Amino acid sequence: MTRRSNAGLATRGGGAYIGYAMSEEPRILLVRFSSLGDIVLTTPLLRAIRRKHPRAHVTFATKHRYASLIETNPNISSVAVLAPGESIVAFGRRLAGPSYDHLLDLHGNLRTFMLRRLLAGRWHRCNARRIERRLLTWVGIRTGSLSIPVADRYFEAALDLGVTADGGPAELFTTPRDDENAAAIVQGDYVVLAPGARHATKRWPPSYWLALARAVRDRGIQVVGLGLPHERDLLPGPSAIEAYGLPLRVMVALCRGAKAVVSSDSGVLHVAAAVTTPLVALFGPTVEEFGFSPYRARATVLQRQMPCRPCSLHGGPTCPLDHHRCLRDIAPSEVEEALVEVA
């Protein structure tokens, strides 16, 4: 991989792509700025585009913190990186050099709304089902369109490209150095426990994670605690080998080498599914109908059917009813049993 001098653009290969006849070399821009799980779930679409249009120049626009996850993907030609603190106007100007034949907004927020105004061309978006998700959350109305996973919803933005999902999982790619760095953390059989989540109500109680870690160790299997730096307090050493704050691709390699992963409804869930590691997923305030259940994965989802679920679209700081039973009622012994079955 080579890098151009203009910061934020990494290019694979050396050939320049020029104006195309539609069937030959389309220039395609996909935009998904965050977050970890959402970006992982774009990869089935990337694979389908590359198979259908092998000579296409595909640019993926994302935030700096997620660029490393995408730049090793062989289905991508270049990564346009939104630098920390960079305005969307400045970013749009950097992207405005080449013309794109297909512009896909896979995010659909205010930032991408502005980008669509800055970059001329016909933009396509997928339906995020925001209204349907709110109907389910606020009044309990379920619609059939919510059964479509987010990874498949992304294909709605690419109808003009003639691509369809191939039924395979998401996918992530590491380098030999990433694999070596993961192997330096732990060797032998191990299970990854990912106790964190962006919102507090998505987190299983820390005492439950400690109990599960002890049960796994009693079976003679090592435990690795994985997540962001501040999440080490949820499962600290010596209860687990601490692997917090790792580079993203090292985290991917660590999940790939595990016997199994246990995760809340968070980005690590989608990483584990993408590397086809057996997975136990814990769902609390959110539900699978939102589209973020493990995609094409060998997974067990543990959850409680409660009249108050779902209580929010993304989780929140506290349980609205002050009991948090959606996760507290899932005992460590139940998770251990599920872990033994999938691993």
SULRA-V117163 format. One record per residue. N is the residue number from 0. RES is the residue in one small letter. PHI is phi in whole degrees, -180 to 180 (none if undefined). OMEGA is omega in whole degrees, -180 to 180 (none if undefined). Layout:
n = {N & N}
res = {RES & RES}
phi = {PHI & PHI}
omega = {OMEGA & OMEGA}
This chain:
n = {0 & 1 & 2 & 3 & 4 & 5 & 6 & 7 & 8 & 9 & 10 & 11 & 12 & 13 & 14 & 15 & 16 & 17 & 18 & 19 & 20 & 21 & 22 & 23 & 24 & 25 & 26 & 27 & 28 & 29 & 30 & 31 & 32 & 33 & 34 & 35 & 36 & 37 & 38 & 39 & 40 & 41 & 42 & 43 & 44 & 45 & 46 & 47 & 48 & 49 & 50 & 51 & 52 & 53 & 54 & 55 & 56 & 57 & 58 & 59 & 60 & 61 & 62 & 63 & 64 & 65 & 66 & 67 & 68 & 69 & 70 & 71 & 72 & 73 & 74 & 75 & 76 & 77 & 78 & 79 & 80 & 81 & 82 & 83 & 84 & 85 & 86 & 87 & 88 & 89 & 90 & 91 & 92 & 93 & 94 & 95 & 96 & 97 & 98 & 99 & 100 & 101 & 102 & 103 & 104 & 105 & 106 & 107 & 108 & 109 & 110 & 111 & 112 & 113 & 114 & 115 & 116 & 117 & 118 & 119 & 120 & 121 & 122 & 123 & 124 & 125 & 126 & 127 & 128 & 129 & 130 & 131 & 132 & 133 & 134 & 135 & 136 & 137 & 138 & 139 & 140 & 141 & 142 & 143 & 144 & 145 & 146 & 147 & 148 & 149 & 150 & 151 & 152 & 153 & 154 & 155 & 156 & 157 & 158 & 159 & 160 & 161 & 162 & 163 & 164 & 165 & 166 & 167 & 168 & 169 & 170 & 171 & 172 & 173 & 174 & 175 & 176 & 177 & 178 & 179 & 180 & 181 & 182 & 183 & 184 & 185 & 186 & 187 & 188 & 189 & 190 & 191 & 192 & 193 & 194 & 195 & 196 & 197 & 198 & 199 & 200 & 201 & 202 & 203 & 204 & 205 & 206 & 207 & 208 & 209 & 210 & 211 & 212 & 213 & 214 & 215 & 216 & 217 & 218 & 219 & 220 & 221 & 222 & 223 & 224 & 225 & 226 & 227 & 228 & 229 & 230 & 231 & 232 & 233 & 234 & 235 & 236 & 237 & 238 & 239 & 240 & 241 & 242 & 243 & 244 & 245 & 246 & 247 & 248 & 249 & 250 & 251 & 252 & 253 & 254 & 255 & 256 & 257 & 258 & 259 & 260 & 261 & 262 & 263 & 264 & 265 & 266 & 267 & 268 & 269 & 270 & 271 & 272 & 273 & 274 & 275 & 276 & 277 & 278 & 279 & 280 & 281 & 282 & 283 & 284 & 285 & 286 & 287 & 288 & 289 & 290 & 291 & 292 & 293 & 294 & 295 & 296 & 297 & 298 & 299 & 300 & 301 & 302 & 303 & 304 & 305 & 306 & 307 & 308 & 309 & 310 & 311 & 312 & 313 & 314 & 315 & 316 & 317 & 318 & 319 & 320 & 321 & 322 & 323 & 324 & 325 & 326 & 327 & 328 & 329 & 330 & 331 & 332 & 333 & 334 & 335 & 336 & 337 & 338 & 339 & 340 & 341 & 342}
res = {m & t & r & r & s & n & a & g & l & a & t & r & g & g & g & a & y & i & g & y & a & m & s & e & e & p & r & i & l & l & v & r & f & s & s & l & g & d & i & v & l & t & t & p & l & l & r & a & i & r & r & k & h & p & r & a & h & v & t & f & a & t & k & h & r & y & a & s & l & i & e & t & n & p & n & i & s & s & v & a & v & l & a & p & g & e & s & i & v & a & f & g & r & r & l & a & g & p & s & y & d & h & l & l & d & l & h & g & n & l & r & t & f & m & l & r & r & l & l & a & g & r & w & h & r & c & n & a & r & r & i & e & r & r & l & l & t & w & v & g & i & r & t & g & s & l & s & i & p & v & a & d & r & y & f & e & a & a & l & d & l & g & v & t & a & d & g & g & p & a & e & l & f & t & t & p & r & d & d & e & n & a & a & a & i & v & q & g & d & y & v & v & l & a & p & g & a & r & h & a & t & k & r & w & p & p & s & y & w & l & a & l & a & r & a & v & r & d & r & g & i & q & v & v & g & l & g & l & p & h & e & r & d & l & l & p & g & p & s & a & i & e & a & y & g & l & p & l & r & v & m & v & a & l & c & r & g & a & k & a & v & v & s & s & d & s & g & v & l & h & v & a & a & a & v & t & t & p & l & v & a & l & f & g & p & t & v & e & e & f & g & f & s & p & y & r & a & r & a & t & v & l & q & r & q & m & p & c & r & p & c & s & l & h & g & g & p & t & c & p & l & d & h & h & r & c & l & r & d & i & a & p & s & e & v & e & e & a & l & v & e & v & a}
phi = {none & -112 & -124 & -78 & -71 & -74 & -57 & 98 & -129 & -107 & -122 & -95 & 80 & -123 & -77 & -84 & -100 & -112 & -52 & -128 & -83 & -42 & -81 & -103 & -133 & -66 & -99 & -125 & -116 & -114 & -122 & -149 & -79 & -165 & -101 & -54 & -63 & -61 & -70 & -57 & -74 & -79 & -69 & -62 & -67 & -60 & -64 & -66 & -64 & -65 & -69 & -77 & -129 & -61 & -102 & -69 & -100 & -109 & -107 & -113 & -100 & -155 & -74 & -56 & -67 & -108 & -61 & -64 & -72 & -98 & -67 & -91 & -76 & -68 & -87 & -107 & -90 & -153 & -119 & -97 & -105 & -79 & -72 & -57 & 81 & -75 & -76 & -68 & -67 & -63 & -64 & -61 & -65 & -67 & -80 & -77 & -60 & -79 & -93 & -112 & -84 & -139 & -119 & -116 & -95 & -96 & -109 & 75 & -114 & -62 & -63 & -75 & -60 & -66 & -64 & -66 & -78 & -84 & -105 & -70 & 137 & -91 & -90 & -128 & -129 & -101 & -86 & -77 & 58 & -63 & -64 & -63 & -66 & -70 & -61 & -67 & -71 & -88 & -128 & 76 & -87 & -104 & -119 & -63 & -67 & -72 & -76 & -82 & -62 & -57 & -59 & -81 & -63 & -59 & -65 & -63 & -80 & -117 & -60 & -67 & -88 & 68 & -108 & -136 & -66 & -95 & 85 & -89 & -77 & -65 & -148 & -135 & -126 & -119 & -103 & -56 & -65 & -60 & -65 & -65 & -65 & -68 & -66 & -73 & -82 & -156 & -129 & 85 & -75 & -153 & -117 & -94 & -115 & -114 & -82 & -90 & -166 & -61 & -109 & -59 & -71 & -87 & -94 & -65 & -58 & -56 & -63 & -70 & -62 & -64 & -66 & -67 & -60 & -64 & -64 & -66 & -64 & -64 & -88 & 82 & -115 & -71 & -120 & -118 & -89 & -126 & 160 & -77 & -54 & -75 & -87 & -63 & -67 & -78 & -154 & -86 & -70 & -86 & -63 & -149 & -71 & -79 & -135 & -99 & 75 & -75 & -56 & -57 & -72 & -68 & -59 & -61 & -62 & -67 & -66 & -63 & -85 & -80 & -68 & -167 & -129 & -116 & -146 & -76 & -74 & -147 & -62 & -61 & -53 & -75 & -64 & -61 & -64 & -68 & -97 & 60 & -84 & -53 & -138 & -117 & -112 & -108 & -110 & -116 & -71 & -100 & -131 & -63 & -62 & -67 & 103 & -113 & -72 & -54 & -91 & 49 & -120 & -85 & -142 & -118 & -101 & -104 & -160 & -115 & -79 & -131 & -64 & -91 & -99 & -80 & -103 & -161 & -77 & -130 & 93 & -154 & -75 & -145 & -69 & -60 & -106 & 63 & -123 & 54 & -68 & -56 & -110 & -64 & -80 & -93 & -78 & -55 & -64 & -67 & -67 & -61 & -61 & -65 & -65 & -64 & -69 & -80 & -87}
omega = {176 & -179 & 176 & -177 & 178 & -171 & 172 & 180 & 177 & -174 & 176 & 180 & -177 & -173 & 174 & 178 & -177 & -180 & -167 & 160 & -168 & -174 & -172 & -169 & 179 & 172 & -172 & 174 & 174 & -178 & 170 & -173 & -177 & -12 & -172 & -177 & 180 & -179 & 177 & -176 & 173 & -170 & 172 & 177 & 178 & 180 & -179 & 179 & -179 & 180 & -179 & -176 & -173 & -178 & -180 & 170 & -174 & 177 & 179 & 180 & -179 & 177 & -179 & -173 & -178 & -174 & -177 & -180 & -175 & -170 & 177 & -178 & -177 & 179 & 180 & 175 & -180 & 178 & 175 & -170 & 172 & -175 & 177 & 179 & -179 & 178 & 179 & 177 & 179 & 179 & 178 & 178 & 178 & -179 & -170 & -178 & 178 & 173 & -179 & 179 & 179 & 180 & -174 & 175 & -179 & -176 & 176 & 175 & -177 & -179 & 180 & 173 & 178 & -180 & 179 & 177 & -177 & -178 & -179 & 178 & -179 & -179 & 176 & -180 & 173 & 180 & -178 & 180 & -179 & 180 & -179 & 179 & 179 & 177 & 179 & -177 & -172 & -175 & 174 & 179 & 179 & 177 & -176 & -176 & 179 & -180 & -179 & 179 & -180 & -180 & 178 & 177 & -180 & -179 & 179 & 179 & -174 & -178 & -179 & -180 & 176 & -177 & 176 & 179 & -177 & 179 & 179 & -179 & 166 & -178 & 179 & -173 & 178 & 176 & 175 & 178 & 176 & -180 & 178 & 180 & 177 & -179 & 179 & -180 & -177 & 174 & -176 & -178 & 177 & 175 & 177 & 172 & -178 & -171 & -172 & 172 & -177 & -177 & -171 & -176 & 175 & -174 & 170 & -177 & 180 & 179 & 178 & 178 & 179 & 179 & 179 & 178 & 179 & 180 & 179 & 179 & 179 & 177 & 178 & -179 & 179 & 180 & 176 & 175 & -172 & 176 & 179 & -176 & -176 & -178 & 179 & 178 & -180 & 178 & -175 & 169 & 4 & 179 & -179 & 169 & -174 & 178 & -177 & 178 & -179 & 167 & -171 & -176 & 174 & 175 & 178 & -179 & -180 & 177 & -179 & -177 & -176 & 172 & -180 & 177 & 170 & -174 & 168 & 176 & -174 & -179 & -179 & 176 & -176 & 174 & -180 & 179 & -177 & 180 & 174 & 174 & 177 & -167 & 167 & -176 & -179 & -180 & 179 & -176 & 178 & -176 & -177 & -179 & 178 & 175 & -173 & 173 & -179 & -173 & 177 & -172 & 170 & -169 & 170 & 177 & 177 & -179 & 178 & 176 & -176 & -178 & -179 & 177 & -7 & -179 & 179 & -179 & -173 & -171 & -178 & -177 & -179 & 176 & -180 & -179 & 175 & 177 & 177 & -177 & -179 & 176 & -180 & -180 & 175 & -173 & 176 & -180 & 178 & 179 & 178 & 178 & 178 & 180 & 178 & -179 & -177 & -177 & none}
